[in-house]
Structure formats: C-alpha cells, structure tokens
Amino acid sequence: MTINVLLVDDQTLVRQGIQSLLSLSDKVEVIAQASDGSEVLGAVVEHKPDVILLDIRMPRQDGIATLEQLKAENITTPVIILTTFDDHEVVLQGIKAGAKGYLLKDVSLDCLVDAIEKVHQGETLVKPAITDTVLQGLSSLKSDFASYDKPEALTAKETQVLRLMAGGYSNKEIADAMFKSQGTIKNQVSTILAKLGVRDRTRAVLKAIELGFI
C-alpha cells in the first residue's frame, strides 16, 4: 500500500527536490503540496494524506503554529518536521505541539521513507542527531513535564529498550535486536512510559535524557 504524503515547504525548489526524491520510492507518493502552514488545514481536508512532511520555518505560518492548529481541529494525521536547523528549542516545541518525527532535510531517501513508514504505523521517531541536539540544550530549557521528581528506576533491560527507542527503532526492530517477542517489547515500552509518567515514546526519551537515565 502506498503512503500518501502532504509536503509543506515555502521554498519551491526544496519541495520539488523532496518530491523528486520520494518519487524514486514505490512506497510513498506526494499527493499534495503547500507553500505555507496556513494552507495545510485545507489541504488535509481536501486530500486526506496519511502523513504530513512539514517545514518548521515558514514566513507566514510556521510549523509550530500549524501543528497547534491541527491539534485544535482534532486532526491526528502524523507529522514529520523537516528542518535545516539544529534547533533544540524548536524540536521541543514541536514535540509539545504533537509532531511524531524529526529529520534534517539532508536525510537520505531510505531514512526518509523509513521515517514516513514508522509514523504511519503509529511509531514516533527521534533521529539520533536531533536527540544529541536536544541533550545539549535541555539543561538551559524549562521542561513542561508534570513532575520534576525522579521516577522509579528503570531496569537494565528497560534502559536498553529506551536507548533503542531513542534511536527511532520500532517495537519489531527492538524485538529483533534483543531476541525478544514483539509482545514482550510492547509490554516493556508500556512499563517505561508508566514509570516515567509520560504518554508517548518521544516524551519518554526526552524525560529520560533530562533525568540522566540515558
């Protein structure tokens, strides 16, 4: 099944480049484009994409405002932010606004298609390079996590799973790497989320980084 994508970027050449790149894959098809965040809501309603690739820096309505608009309209189409900036503040704002994935625009075709597939399947993706950037900037940022108290300690196995989550690996990939069943990994992920007091994988990774668990 082909995954239908809405591509949003204010630079025409960038949009054309990404579309040309994705056209080389038989797994993904760009079905619509938008040149500004203000056009996204209408495009989503009209074209019903499976995944949105969203530029974070746009002159009229940026990616963060667009994510907040989609959330306000109860639109749950998964969004991957594409950026040329190593900007930890924007990454954290995007997480808070509901984005499911983060990639730099110089990403390879294989990585981009893999990311699209992951978020389409319900996974979240934190690219390791982005994770490093977040780690460098977390100490200077005020977190919005519900509690600053250190939660229950993670076991060695849970920490190993969390590190793989931070690398953007799916439950199946983690299961394969650890020679466990997907059900076991799913249960471990649920336990990790519960221990950290967060509701999704991305926030689990960021809170673990903030608390020094990974």
N, C-alpha and C positions, 0 to 999 in steps of 0.2 A: 504494500500500500504506500502510495506517495504521500509525503507530509507536505501540506500546503503552507506556504510562508508569506507573511506580510513583511516587506522590507521598508524600514523607515530611516531615511538619512537626508539631510538638507543638501548634500553635495551630489550632484548628478553623476559625476564620474565615479564616485565611490559606490553609488547604487548600481551603476552599470557594471562595475568591476565585480561586486559581490554576486550579482545576478549571473554574470558570465561564469563565475567560478562555480556556483551552485548548479548551473545547467550541465556541468560535467558529471553530476551525480544523478542516478536514476531513482534515488530515494527521496529527493527533495525537489519541490517546484515553487518558484516565486510566482504567486498568483496575483499579487498586487503590490504597488509601491506608494509611498507617501514621502513628501519632501519636508514635512514638519509635523510635530506632535499634535497640532490642532486638527490634522486630517485623519488621525488614527482611529478615533471613535467611529466616524462614518465609514471608514474602510473596513473595520472589523464587522460592523453591522451588515455591510453590503456583501463582503467576500467570505466571511466566516473562516478565517485562517486557523490552522492548527497551532501555529507558533508565530510569534512576532519577534523579528530582529530589530532592535530599537537603538538608534544612535542616542548617546547621552547628552551631547552638546548640540543644541539647535537654537537658532536666533530668536524665534517667536515663542514656541512652547517646547521646553526641553524634555528629556526623557523622564526625569523625576516627576514633573508635573503631569506628564502623560500617564505614568504608572498610577499616580494618585487619582487621576480622572477615571481610569479603567476600574480601579478598586471601588470608587464611588458609584459607578454604574453596575457593580456586581459582575463585571466581565472577568472570567477566570482563565482566559487564553494565556498560556505560559509565555513569558517574555524573556528573551536573552538580550542583555545590554551589550552593545558593541562600542568600544571606546579606543581611542588612541592615547588616552591619558592614564598614567599610573596614579590615580587619584583615590586614595583610600576613603576620603570623606564621601565622595560621590558613590563609591561602592557600598558603603554602609547605608547611605540614604536610599540607594536602590533596593537593598535588602529590606529595609523597613517599609518601603513602598510596595514590596511584593514581587520583585523580579526573581526569576528562578535560575538565571545563569549569567555569567560574566565572562567575556572574552575580549582580548585585544584584537584590533582589526587586522593585524598581521598574521592571524591564525591560519593554519593550513586548511585545505579543503577537508581532509579526513577529520581533523579535530572539530571543524565547524559542523560538519554533518553529524558526527558523533554527539556533539552537544545538543543539536536540534533533536536527534532521536531520544536522548536521555530526558530532556524536559518534556517532550511529547509523551513519554512513558510515565511521567509523574515524578521523575527524579529532579534533584537540584544539582547544580554544577558550580563549583568554586574552582576556577583554574588555579593551579599551584602558584603561578607568578602573581596572580591577584591576591592569593592568600598571603604571600610574603609581604606584599604592599600593605595589606590590612594589618598584619602583625607589626610592621614598623610604625604604623600610625596610631594603633589602638591606645597606646599609653597617653597620648595627648588628646584623646577624644572622650567625651562624656557618653557612656553607654546608656541605652534606654532599657536594658534588661530589668526584669521585675525585681530581682534581688541581687545584692552585692555579696551576700553570704556565700561562703564556699559550700557547694552542694556535696552530697555523698560521693566519696571517692569512686573512681572507675577502676574496674579490674584491669589486669594487663591485657586480656583478650579484648575488652571493650575499648581500651585505648588504641589497640591495633586496628580495630574496626573504624574508630573515629579518624585515625590518620588516613586510612583509605578513603573514607568519606570526604576528607579534606582535599584529596586528590581528584575528586569528581567521579569516583568509581561507583557503579550501580551495585545493588544488592547481589546480583548474579556474579558480577566481576569479583566482588569481595568474597563471595562464597567459593568461587573457583580458586582464588588466591590463597584462601585459608583452609581449603579442602573440607568445607562445611556445606550443609544444605542451605538453600535459599531461605527456608523457613527458620532455621537457626539464626541466620544473619538478620532476618527481619525482626525476630524477637529481640536480638541484641541491640539493634538500632532503636527499637521502641523503649528498651530499658535505658539506653543512653539519653534519649530525649527526656524521659521521665526524671532521671537523676539530675539532669541539667536544668529541668524546669522550662523547657522550650518546646515549640510546637512543630519545628521542621528541621531538616538536616543542616541547612545553611546556618541557622541561628545556633545550632549545636556546635558546629565547627568554630564559629566566631566566639561563642562564650567560652569554649574550651581553651581557645587561644588566649583570651583575656584573663582567664583564671590560671593559666600556666600549665594546663593539663597536657597540651601538645605544643 
